[in-house]
Amino acid sequence: FLLLGVSLHGPDIVRLLLAANADASRSCYSRVSASVLFTACSTRFVSSEIKVANVKLLVFAKGVDINERQICTNQTSLHICAREGLANVARVLLDAGANSTVVSSK
């Protein structure tokens, strides 16, 4: 449910799901590995302001690895922010300790 929450909705539903102990460390393995944090950064269904709010909730959630890499590309959430020009979301990740030196395979 948390993957859907960050993909389609704002921080109210994300906060509610996290309070109900939704697993923020979980990944979706349908086609590619995508963590909840990666999904929150890459979704195209919410505004950048909502992405910032969702990411702020997720970066310190139990089990979230802020530097987790997507299996097929070796990209992190920070790579997605750089690719999409999401400076405000990237700032949240960097302030939370994201590693800016990780090299992707793409």
N, C-alpha and C positions, 0 to 999 in steps of 0.2 A: 504494500500500500504506500509506503514511503516513496518508492520510485515514481509512482503515479502522482503523488502529492507534489513532489518537486518538479515533475515534468509539466504539470497542468495547472497548478494552483499556487497560491501565495503562502506567506509565512504562518497564517492562522492555522491552516490544516497541517502544515509541517510541525508546528509547535504542538498541536494536539496529538499528532501521531507519536512524536518523540516522548511526550509526557505519558503516553500509553505504552511506552517501551518498545516502539517499533525499532527494528534492527537497522541502524544506520550504517553498519559495516557490510551489509548485504550487497551483492552484485547481481546483475541480470546477465545471464549467459545465453540468451536466445541466439544472437548472431555474433556478438562480440562482448567481451567482458566490460561492463559499465557499472562503476560504483554509483552509489546514491549521490556522492559529491560531484563526480564526473558528469552525471546526468543533470544535476542542478546547474552546472556551468554550461552545458551544451544544448539544453532544450531550446527550441525555437518558438515555443508556445507561450512564453511569459516574457514580460519586459525586463530590461536590465535592472531596473529598480527592484523588481520581485526576485530576480536572481541574487542580487546583493543580500536582500533580507533572508532568503532561504540559505544561502551559503554561510551567512553569519550564524545561523542556528546550527548548521551542520558541522562547522569546523571543530567545534569542541564537543560534539556528541560522542558518546561512548562508542568505541570501536572504529571510529573513522580514522583512516590513514590519509592524511592530507597530501602525501606524496605518492599515493598508490598509482601504479601505472596500468594503463589499458593493455591487455595482453597482446593484441595484434599490432599495435603501433608503438608501444612503449611510452605513450604520451600520458602526462598527468593533467589534472584539472587546470593547472597554470598554463600548460601548452594550449589548451582550448581557449582560455581567456586571451592569450596573445594572438592566436589565429583569428579570433572573432572580434578583436579590438575592444574587449571588455575590461578596460583599465580599472574601473571601480570594483569589479569582482576580483580582479587580480590583486588589487591592494588589500582586500580582505584576506585573501589566501596568504599573501606575503606577510602581513601583520600577524597572522596566526602561525607563521613558521614554515611556509612552503619553501621547498628547495628550488632556487632559480637556476641551478647548474645542471639539472637533469637533462640528458640528451635523448631525444626520441629517435625512432628508427625511420621516421618519415620526414 
